[in-house]
Amino acid sequence: MRTPLLAFVWLLVQCNIAFSQNTERSFLAQNRSGNEVIVMVTDGEYHIVPVNEQTFHVKFLPKGKEVRDLAFGAVPQPTFSDFEVVENTQNLLIKTSGIEVEVTKNPFQLQFFYRGELVTQEFNGYQQTDSLMMMSLKLEEDEILYGGGARVLGMNRRGNRLQLYNRAHYGYETRSELMNYSLPVVVSSKKYALFFDNASSAFLDLDSKGNNELVFESAFGTMNYYVVVGNDWYDLTSQFTALTGRQPLPPRWVFGNFSSRFGYHSQNEVLTTINKFFADSIPVDAVIIDIYWFGPGIFDYMGNLNWYRDSFPEPQRMIDELKSKGVKTVLVTEPFILTTSDRWNEAVANDILGKDSAGNPYTYNFYFGNTGLIDAFKPKAANWFWNIYKQFTSQGIGGWWGDLGEPEVHPSGLLHVNGSADEVHNAYGHQWAKIIYEGYRNDFPNQRPFILMRAGYAGSQRYGMIPWTGDVNRSWGGLVPQPEISLQMGMQGVAYMHSDLGGFAGGDSIDNELYARWLQYGVFQPVYRPHAQEHIPSEPVFQTEETKALVKKSIDLRYRLKPYIYSMAFENSQSGKPLMIPLFFNEPENSTLLEYSDAYMWGDAFLVSPVKERGKTQQQVYLPANSNWTNFFTGEAHTGGAEVTVDLSINHIPVFVKGGSFIPMVPKATNEQNYSLCEFDMHYYVDDEQKSSAYRLYNDDGKTPDSFEKRMYEFVEFKATQSDSTLVLKIDMVVGENYSVEKKLVNMVLHNIRNEPKEILVNETIVEGTDYIFIESDNRIHFKIELRQEPKKIEIRF
């Protein structure tokens, strides 16, 4: 017997269920074939594949419609057969030990459960009109949605209908609905992800009608999606990158400082600029040379892809001179071959360009001239393009910048070997990165590539692509959304998203405060690369003396933190863990953090709060619960779980260290040529509430691909346990059998030590008072430990 209220609620629920079905679809039969379950319905077939206990793949093939596979994102997965299929008159269950799919027969519906809890479900499921196909899933009222790639919409992207079409937004600031790197990916606050593996021009509707419906819409390809579930946020990212691929560890020099602008006009200008860095004792690891390396102007020369000898008369000498200083030469390339370029006839003769419907090279006008487009999907074209990269890599070029790879202009009528421009648009940059990455694998197997590109697809990280946030405005408004973009992309598997430091587009002058604040933020973003328009010198060596001094401090800190950053990068290569991490990853029970991007974690130790307003003297920063925090620059201690007010200094942005953290740093800022871990500082931040801590410092030669897999590495492992009267530190080394290790001198710095210790013992031997320093005013202890490969145990008794 239902009460009137319960009856009303029941009626609403039933109406909602009825509304949520496609009433024209009926279950007909099912068949298990290997690791795939085929569910036949009146209008087509569902192909359901359990990828593992936390991921399911669903593909719908409509009856009577020929479809083209436009999936580029998921990597081949190991065959998974550890599941069962249970059928009764009402339902069909496809069950693993974790995630399961329940197929309701009448009315037909798919629901996904994880450990007994509903994750998501199809709403209207597959639908089709004359011009569109759609997949509709149901949302809960309180779900917050992330994803869609690089956008500026706030952290919660629910309520937006997102176009999926990689396109540059020149000079964007605090809102951008469409940018260079769109992704058909949705991440829910319920800790699941949806990935629609279809690289065509499409739309992703995140409940724009307010009816709790998520819809993927496309005119092309297959309706093809994955449901990925995580036990926590880190596990979700790990599962998603296991599906789409993980970023190979870049060469270590990539984490240093770049000299870059649009652009250096000559060999002399390049060398003169780099010499200024050395004269000012500002470390630099690479110089990026824009379009003037192959022509004297912006127009008509794109596609030459060869040294313009009037301006670069002795490129080999320039490369060698830079190399002698430890500076890599990076060249820009684009996928456009202009009809006025030196290579046009060669490109036509070799049949490497996209075609028109008559089979001729498709030509069109865009900003740089009349052009054709390399068909990156055609094997013959890929080989032709790679041979150019191969030639210059053999000459000593240290890395590549692929620009305009959306492609920036991609007419719908242009035909690639595997589909029209609109069908494969979003996979173009992905395929281009693959060409370079696989070329290195084949022809330079001992060299890690550097591939800087601004447009890609889900999984482009597995080809080593390092993207940036596009042509951001050189303004405070341009700085504001940069953490949001990088945090969002890290959640979607793309951990190296970074900005042109200082901003790219804008007025005719430098705002010194903005420039300093942006480059201070840059210490704690994946790649440190100032870059700007031609008339704006983006390099710190051309700034005022005051600004240059401020920025030098930031660059020096970046270099001193390289062991910490490199270990983060290694962890990302193994698990997909983001480099920039939203605060809610570490405090998931705090729902107020789900839309918070004013501060973020840089690895496990640092909380960073960029300064994004002119003239600010104070800033509010939330410090997560379950830890105490120490101001990295002042040493001031704070309790977590509250917002604090920080007095701002022009010398740095607010940065805090989580209690119990280990932070390795090198004593001196130098470029990669002089990098060494034979001596390094290890800072440990004592926290009475953290009774045990652990950290693993990763190191290798910084250049050999797959060093870890080849067992050419070393770990230095640190563990700390704490009681009321004793702090015990254990240090051990784990060395791969193919790596030669030298002894190390570790300068231990223990923070938050309030009392001088009564006794310090190393492997049971007392350390004399003259061999350590207690600085009472700073609450620190300093002492040195010599490491070989035997473990060390340090006991500090109070």
C-alpha positions, 0 to 999 in steps of 0.5 A, a space after each residue: 500500500 503506497 501513501 499518496 506522496 510515495 505513489 506520486 514519487 513512484 509515478 514520477 520515477 516510472 515516467 522518467 524511466 519510460 521517457 528515458 528509453 528509445 521505445 522503438 528499440 527492442 531486444 532480439 538476441 545476444 551472442 558471445 563471441 570470444 571477448 565480445 558480446 553482440 546484442 541484436 536489437 531491432 535497429 542494429 547491433 550493440 558490440 559490448 567488450 569488457 576491456 578489464 574490470 574497470 573499462 567497458 567498450 560499447 559500439 553501436 552498428 546501425 542496421 543498413 548503414 555503412 559506417 567508417 571507423 574513425 577511432 584513433 584514441 584507444 590503444 590495442 588492449 590485452 584480450 580480457 575474458 574474465 567475465 560472465 554473461 547471465 541472461 534471464 527473461 528480463 535482463 542480460 548481465 555482462 559481469 566482471 569482478 568490478 564493472 558490469 553492464 545490465 541490458 534491460 530487454 523491455 524497455 531496452 536500456 544499458 546501465 553500467 554498475 561498479 561494485 553494485 553502484 550505478 555509474 551511468 546509463 544510456 538515456 535515449 541511447 543511439 538515435 539517428 536523423 537524416 544527417 546526424 547520429 547521436 548517443 544519449 546518456 543520463 546524468 544525475 542532478 548533482 554531477 559536475 562534468 569536466 572534459 571536452 579538451 582545452 577550453 576556458 569555461 570554468 572547471 565545471 563544463 556542464 551546461 555547455 554544448 561543445 563543438 569538437 573541431 580543433 581550431 585556434 582562438 587567437 588572443 583569447 582571455 577569460 572565455 573560450 568555447 573552442 580552442 586548438 585541442 578539443 577532446 571527445 572525453 567527459 570526466 564526471 565528479 562521480 569518478 568515471 570517464 566517457 570517451 567517444 572514440 570518433 575523431 570527426 567533426 562533432 558536438 559534445 552536449 553536456 546537458 545544455 538543455 538542462 534535462 540531465 542528458 549528455 549527448 555525443 553528436 556526429 555526422 560521421 564514423 561509428 558510435 563508439 564509446 568507452 566507460 572507464 571507472 576509477 576507485 579514486 581520482 588517481 586510479 581513474 586517470 591511470 585507467 584512462 591513460 592505460 586505455 589511450 596511452 601514456 606519455 613517454 619520458 621526455 629528454 630531461 633538458 625539456 624541463 629547462 628554460 627555452 629561448 623562443 619567440 616569433 621569431 629569430 630572423 638570422 643565425 646571428 640573432 640566434 647566437 647573440 640572444 643565447 650569448 646574452 643568457 650566458 652573460 647574464 648567468 640565466 640557464 637555458 637548454 634550447 632555442 626555438 627557431 620559427 618560420 624565418 629559418 626557411 624564408 625571409 618573410 611570413 608569406 609565400 615561403 611556408 613549405 620550403 623546409 630548408 635553410 634560408 642561406 641568406 639569413 642562416 649561412 652556416 647552419 651546421 656551425 650554428 647548431 654545433 656552437 649551440 650544442 657546445 654550450 648545451 643548447 638544443 636547436 629546435 625548428 618549426 615545421 608546418 603541414 602546409 606546402 605553399 604553391 609558391 614554395 621550393 617544394 611544391 613541384 616535389 610535393 605534387 610529383 610525390 603525390 603527398 597532398 590532400 586531393 579534391 574530388 577530381 583527384 588533383 591536389 586540393 589548393 586554397 588560400 589562407 593567411 600565409 599564401 596559396 597552399 596544399 596540405 600534406 596528407 599525414 594519413 597516407 603512408 607515402 606522404 608520411 614517409 616523405 615528410 619524415 625523411 625531411 625530419 630525418 635529414 635535419 635530425 641527422 644534422 643535429 636538430 634537437 627537437 621539433 615544433 609542429 605548428 598550425 596542426 589543427 590543421 589551421 584551415 582544413 576545407 571540408 572538400 579536401 579528401 585524405 586517403 582515409 576520409 574527408 577533412 571533416 571526418 578526420 580533422 581532429 586526428 590530424 595533429 595526432 597522426 602528425 606526431 605519430 609520424 615523428 615519434 615512430 620515425 625517431 623510434 626507427 631511425 634514432 632509437 637512442 634519442 628521445 624526441 621533443 615534439 611540441 604541437 598545439 593540436 591533437 586527439 585523445 591519446 596523442 600523449 603516447 606519441 610524445 606530443 607536448 601541447 601548449 594552450 595556443 595564442 593566448 592574449 598577453 594580458 592578465 585576462 590571458 593568464 587567468 585561465 591557464 591553470 584551468 586549462 592544464 588541470 582539465 587536460 591532465 585529467 584527460 590524459 594530456 599532462 604536458 599542456 602548458 602556456 606561452 609564458 608571458 602571453 603571446 598576442 596583444 599590445 606593443 609593450 611588456 607589462 613587467 608585473 604580468 611578465 614576472 607573475 606569469 614566469 613565476 607561475 611557469 616554474 610550476 607548469 610542465 614546460 618553461 617556455 616564454 614566447 611572444 609575437 615578433 615585436 615583443 622580446 619574450 626572453 628574460 634577457 631583454 627585460 628591464 634589469 629589475 624584471 630580469 632579476 625577478 625572473 632569474 630567481 624563478 628560472 634558477 628555482 626551476 632548475 634547482 627543482 629539476 630532480 623533483 620535476 623529473 621524478 614527477 615526469 617518470 611517474 606520469 610515464 608509468 601511471 598517467 598521474 598528472 603533473 598539475 593536480 586539482 586539489 579535490 584529487 587529495 580531498 575528494 570528500 570536499 565538494 567545494 573543491 570540485 570547481 576550484 582552480 585558484 590553487 593546485 598541487 604540483 606533484 605530491 609536495 607543492 601547493 601552488 597559487 598563481 597571482 593573476 591580478 595586477 597590484 595585489 598585496 594579499 591572496 586567499 589560498 585554501 590549504 587542504 585538510 589532512 595535512 599541515 602546510 609550510 610556506 615554501 619561501 617564508 617557512 611559516 607553518 599552517 594547519 590544513 582544512 582552511 583558507 589562509 590569507 597570504 601577504 604577497 611578495 613581488 619575488 614569488 607567488 604563494 607556494 606551500 609544502 605538504 607536511 611529510 614531503 620530501 623535495 630533492 633539489 640540486 645545489 646549483 642551477 645549470 643546464 642539462 649539460 652540467 646536470 648531476 645528482 652526485 650531490 643534491 639537497 633533500 628537504 624533508 618537511 616534518 609534520 607531527 601528524 604524518 607519522 610515516 612518509 615515503 618518496 622515490 627519486 628517479 634518475 637516469 641518463 636523461 636521454 635514452 628512450 625506455 631507460 626504465 624498461 632497459 633497466 638503465 636507471 636508479 632510484 634513491 628511496 627515502 622513508 620517514 617514521 616519527 614518534 614523540 621523541 624520535 625521527 627515523 630516516 631510511 635511505 636506500 638505492 635501487 639500481 638497474 643492472 644496466 646503469 652505472 651509479 656513482 656515490 652521492 653526497 646528500 645534503 639533508 635539510 629537515 624543516 619544522 624542527 622546533 628543538 635541537 636534537 639530543 642525538 643523531 645516529 647514522 647506522 648506529 654511529 653517533 654524529 658529532 655536534 660539529 657535523 650537523 647544524 641546527 638553525 633555531 631561527 628557521 627550525 631547520 637541521 642540516 647534515 650530510 650523508 654519503 650514499 653508495 649502494 648500502 642502506 642508511 638509517 638515520 635516527 634523530 632523538 629529541 
